[in-house]
Amino acid sequence: MASEIKKIGVFTSGGDSPGMNSAIRSVVRTCAYLKIECVGIYRGYEGMIDGDFKPMDARSVNNIINKGGTILKSARCEEFRTPEGRKKAHEQLKKAKIDAFVVIGGNGSFAGALAFNEEFNFPIMGIPGTIDNDILGSSYTIGFDTAINTVVDVIDKIRDTASSHNRLFFVEVMGRDVGHIALNAGVGAGAEEILIPEQNLGLERLLDSLKRSKKSGKSSSIVIVAEGDKIGKNVFELKEYVEEHLPIYDVRVSVLGHMQRGGNPTCFDRVLASRMGVKAVESLLEGKSNYMVGIRDTKLILTPISEAIKAHTEVDKELIRVSDIMTT
């Protein structure tokens, strides 16, 4: 693979997700395999501006494939949003003789990389690392599978106590403005109702659903609420509304929060991250830039970053239909 690229930087940016370490490992070891130098950039764009770089070889990524979080750390950097900040970052990269970089992150991270490329014509490649699964150009993002398995495991435990005390639990999950985590985990955990931003069920339908559950003989119920759902201002308002209109229910709220980002990545996320890391490095050496590596129908594909950040992915309408049938 003929290329002028001799040294590649790799970093993680934005919110962490399980599998980021697997992706770092893949990038580093692919560079080692292809006899290309690799440099770890600590703390994302913030570290790029500060010149917080460290050479990495195949041995430096031993025993990280199974670990959550990111060994390169992550940060959100307001300074990089400015032309002056990006200029500082470029100067640091030139000083370190870094010829291209791979960014592992989400929409905001990719938008920053795209702006950087437009200003300095610097080769970049993106790997989607976010539990939200909300990036166009990939059926799955690194960390999503781990997150939904974490949520299902927690809901299974919550159901034990819900059944013991005949309670209704509202369980809020992450996902920002999309309902992928809520929908998949809700179906997988057998939730009685799933509230997602893409499908505004309304408060009255929620009450009707809970009444039907009670009439059918269910003594406890689990309702999964995506954090971006618009039915109420927040999950606690939903609790108060149900308590007011259906006093027969003993209602509890569980906000799962950042536990969904943690934990050891699943095998699926480890394999996906490994495949994407290889593809990212090879694509840069083939002269490609401004692309995000994605997966569709089990095949790796490249999507222009400008397209990937345009909008969120849509939830699976077939899975919504399955959910409606299962919650009957």
C-alpha positions in Angstrom: 0.0 0.0 0.0 1.9 3.0 -1.3 1.3 6.0 1.0 3.1 9.1 2.2 1.7 8.5 5.7 4.4 7.3 8.1 2.8 8.2 11.5 -0.8 8.0 12.5 -2.3 9.5 15.7 -5.3 7.9 17.5 -7.5 9.4 20.1 -10.9 9.0 21.8 -13.3 12.0 22.1 -16.6 12.9 23.7 -18.5 10.4 25.9 -16.7 7.1 26.5 -18.2 3.8 25.4 -17.3 0.2 26.0 -15.1 -1.1 23.1 -13.1 2.1 22.7 -10.0 0.4 24.1 -10.6 -2.5 21.6 -10.6 0.1 18.8 -7.4 1.8 20.1 -5.7 -1.6 20.3 -6.8 -2.4 16.7 -5.4 0.8 15.3 -2.1 0.5 17.1 -1.6 -3.1 16.1 -2.6 -2.5 12.5 0.0 0.2 12.4 2.6 -2.1 13.8 1.7 -4.8 11.4 2.0 -2.4 8.4 5.2 -0.9 9.8 3.6 2.5 10.4 4.4 4.5 13.6 1.4 5.1 15.9 1.0 7.9 18.5 -1.7 8.0 21.2 -3.2 11.4 21.7 -4.4 11.8 25.3 -7.6 13.6 26.3 -8.9 14.0 22.8 -8.7 17.4 21.1 -7.7 19.0 24.4 -4.6 16.8 24.4 -4.0 17.5 20.8 -3.8 21.2 21.5 -1.5 20.6 24.5 0.7 18.1 22.6 0.0 15.3 25.0 1.3 12.5 22.8 2.8 9.1 23.5 4.3 6.6 21.0 2.4 3.3 21.0 3.5 -0.1 19.9 1.9 -3.5 19.8 2.9 -4.3 23.4 1.6 -1.0 24.8 -2.0 -2.2 24.2 -1.7 -5.5 25.9 -4.7 -6.6 28.0 -7.0 -3.7 27.1 -9.4 -5.4 24.7 -11.6 -6.5 27.6 -11.6 -3.2 29.5 -14.3 -0.5 29.4 -13.6 3.2 29.3 -10.5 4.5 27.3 -6.9 4.3 28.3 -6.3 7.5 26.2 -8.9 9.3 28.3 -11.5 11.6 26.8 -12.5 15.2 27.1 -14.7 17.9 25.6 -12.7 20.8 24.3 -14.2 24.2 23.8 -11.0 25.7 22.5 -10.9 23.3 19.6 -14.2 24.8 18.4 -12.3 28.0 17.6 -10.0 28.5 14.6 -7.2 29.5 17.0 -7.6 26.3 18.9 -7.5 24.1 15.8 -4.4 26.0 14.6 -2.6 25.2 17.9 -3.6 21.5 17.4 -2.3 21.5 13.8 1.1 23.0 14.9 1.4 20.3 17.6 0.7 17.5 15.1 3.3 19.0 12.6 5.8 19.2 15.4 5.3 15.6 16.3 5.4 14.6 12.5 2.0 13.0 12.7 0.6 12.7 9.2 -3.0 11.6 9.8 -5.3 10.7 12.7 -8.1 8.3 13.6 -10.8 9.7 15.9 -13.0 7.4 17.9 -16.1 9.1 19.0 -19.5 10.4 18.0 -21.1 13.3 16.0 -19.4 16.1 17.8 -16.0 14.5 17.6 -16.5 13.9 13.8 -17.7 17.5 13.3 -14.5 18.8 14.9 -12.4 16.5 12.7 -14.2 17.6 9.6 -13.6 21.3 10.4 -9.9 20.5 11.0 -9.6 18.8 7.7 -11.2 21.6 5.8 -8.8 24.1 7.3 -5.6 22.1 7.0 -6.3 19.4 4.5 -5.2 16.9 7.1 -6.0 13.2 6.5 -8.6 11.9 9.0 -10.7 8.8 9.5 -13.5 8.2 12.0 -14.6 5.2 14.0 -18.1 5.5 15.6 -17.8 5.0 19.4 -21.0 5.9 21.2 -23.6 3.8 23.2 -26.4 5.9 21.5 -26.1 4.1 18.1 -27.2 7.4 16.5 -24.7 7.9 13.7 -25.7 7.6 10.0 -23.6 5.2 8.0 -23.4 2.3 10.5 -26.0 -0.2 11.7 -24.1 -0.4 15.0 -21.7 1.9 16.9 -19.1 0.6 19.3 -20.5 0.4 22.8 -24.2 0.0 21.8 -24.3 -3.7 22.2 -22.6 -3.6 25.6 -25.0 -0.8 26.8 -28.2 -2.6 25.9 -26.9 -5.8 27.6 -26.1 -3.8 30.7 -29.6 -2.3 30.7 -31.3 -5.7 30.2 -29.3 -7.1 33.1 -30.3 -4.3 35.4 -34.0 -4.5 34.3 -34.0 -8.2 35.1 -32.9 -7.4 38.6 -35.4 -4.5 39.0 -38.2 -6.9 37.9 -37.3 -9.1 40.8 -38.1 -6.4 43.3 -41.0 -5.1 41.3 -42.6 -8.5 41.4 -41.9 -8.9 45.1 -43.6 -5.6 46.0 -46.3 -5.3 43.3 -44.7 -2.1 42.0 -44.6 -0.1 38.8 -41.1 0.9 37.9 -40.2 3.7 35.4 -36.6 2.9 34.3 -34.9 5.8 32.5 -32.1 4.8 30.0 -29.6 6.9 28.1 -29.7 7.6 24.3 -29.9 11.4 24.0 -32.5 12.2 21.3 -32.9 8.6 20.0 -34.6 5.6 21.4 -32.3 2.7 20.2 -31.2 1.7 23.7 -34.7 1.9 25.2 -36.4 0.0 22.3 -33.9 -2.8 22.1 -33.4 -3.2 25.8 -37.2 -2.9 26.4 -38.0 -5.7 24.0 -35.1 -7.8 25.3 -36.2 -7.4 28.9 -39.9 -7.8 28.3 -41.0 -4.3 29.4 -44.7 -3.6 29.6 -44.3 -0.3 27.8 -41.4 1.5 26.0 -41.4 5.3 25.7 -39.1 6.7 23.0 -38.7 10.2 21.3 -39.5 8.8 17.9 -43.0 7.7 19.0 -45.0 10.1 21.1 -47.5 7.8 22.8 -49.0 10.5 25.0 -50.0 10.3 28.6 -53.5 9.0 28.0 -52.2 6.0 26.0 -49.7 5.3 28.8 -52.5 5.2 31.3 -54.6 3.0 29.1 -51.7 0.6 28.7 -51.2 0.4 32.5 -54.9 -0.1 33.1 -54.9 -3.0 30.6 -51.9 -4.5 32.4 -53.6 -4.3 35.7 -56.8 -5.8 34.4 -54.9 -8.7 32.7 -53.7 -9.7 36.2 -50.2 -8.2 36.1 -49.2 -7.3 39.7 -46.1 -5.4 38.6 -44.9 -3.5 35.5 -41.7 -2.1 34.0 -41.9 1.0 31.7 -38.6 1.9 29.9 -38.2 5.6 29.3 -35.6 7.0 26.9 -34.1 10.1 28.3 -35.1 12.1 25.2 -38.8 11.1 25.5 -41.2 14.0 25.3 -44.3 12.7 27.1 -43.3 14.5 30.3 -40.7 17.0 31.3 -38.9 14.1 33.0 -39.4 10.6 34.3 -40.3 12.0 37.8 -43.1 14.0 36.3 -44.4 10.7 34.7 -44.3 9.1 38.1 -46.4 11.9 39.7 -48.9 11.8 36.8 -49.5 8.1 37.1 -49.7 8.3 40.9 -52.3 11.0 40.6 -54.5 9.2 38.0 -53.8 5.6 38.9 -53.4 5.5 42.7 -53.6 1.7 42.6 -50.0 1.7 41.5 -47.0 1.9 43.9 -44.6 3.7 41.6 -40.8 3.9 41.7 -38.2 5.5 39.4 -34.8 4.1 38.6 -32.4 6.3 36.5 -29.7 4.1 35.3 -27.3 6.9 34.2 -23.7 6.4 33.4 -23.5 2.8 34.5 -24.6 2.2 30.9 -21.3 3.5 29.6 -19.2 1.3 31.8 -18.3 -2.3 32.1 -16.4 -4.8 29.9 -17.4 -4.7 26.3 -19.3 -7.6 24.8 -17.7 -9.9 22.3 -19.7 -8.2 19.6 -18.3 -4.8 20.4 -14.8 -6.2 20.7 -14.9 -7.8 17.3 -16.6 -4.8 15.7 -14.0 -2.4 17.1 -11.2 -4.7 15.9 -12.6 -4.8 12.4 -13.2 -1.0 12.3 -9.6 -0.2 13.5 -8.0 -2.3 10.7 -10.3 -0.7 8.1 -9.6 2.8 9.4 -5.8 2.5 9.1 -5.9 0.7 5.8 -8.2 3.3 4.3 -5.9 6.1 5.3 -2.9 4.3 3.7 -5.0 3.9 0.6 -5.3 7.7 0.4 -8.8 8.0 1.7 -9.8 10.8 4.1 -12.9 12.4 5.6 -14.7 9.0 6.0 -16.2 7.1 8.9 -15.9 3.4 9.1 -19.3 1.7 9.5 -21.0 -1.7 9.3 -24.0 -2.6 7.3 -25.3 -6.2 6.6 -22.1 -7.5 8.3 -19.9 -5.7 5.8 -17.6 -2.8 6.6 -18.3 0.4 4.6 -17.1 3.9 4.4 -19.4 6.9 4.7 -18.3 10.5 4.2 -18.2 12.2 7.6 -20.2 15.1 6.2 -23.0 12.6 5.6 -22.6 10.7 8.8 -23.1 13.8 11.0 -26.1 15.2 9.1 -28.8 13.5 11.1 -29.6 10.7 13.6 -30.3 7.1 12.6 -33.9 6.0 12.7 -35.2 3.4 15.0 -36.2 0.0 13.6 -39.9 0.3 12.7 -40.2 -3.5 12.6 -38.9 -3.6 16.2 -41.5 -1.1 17.2 -44.2 -3.3 15.7 -42.7 -6.3 17.6 -42.8 -4.3 20.8 -46.4 -3.4 20.3 -47.3 -7.1 19.9 -45.2 -8.2 22.9 -46.7 -5.6 25.2 -50.3 -6.6 24.3 
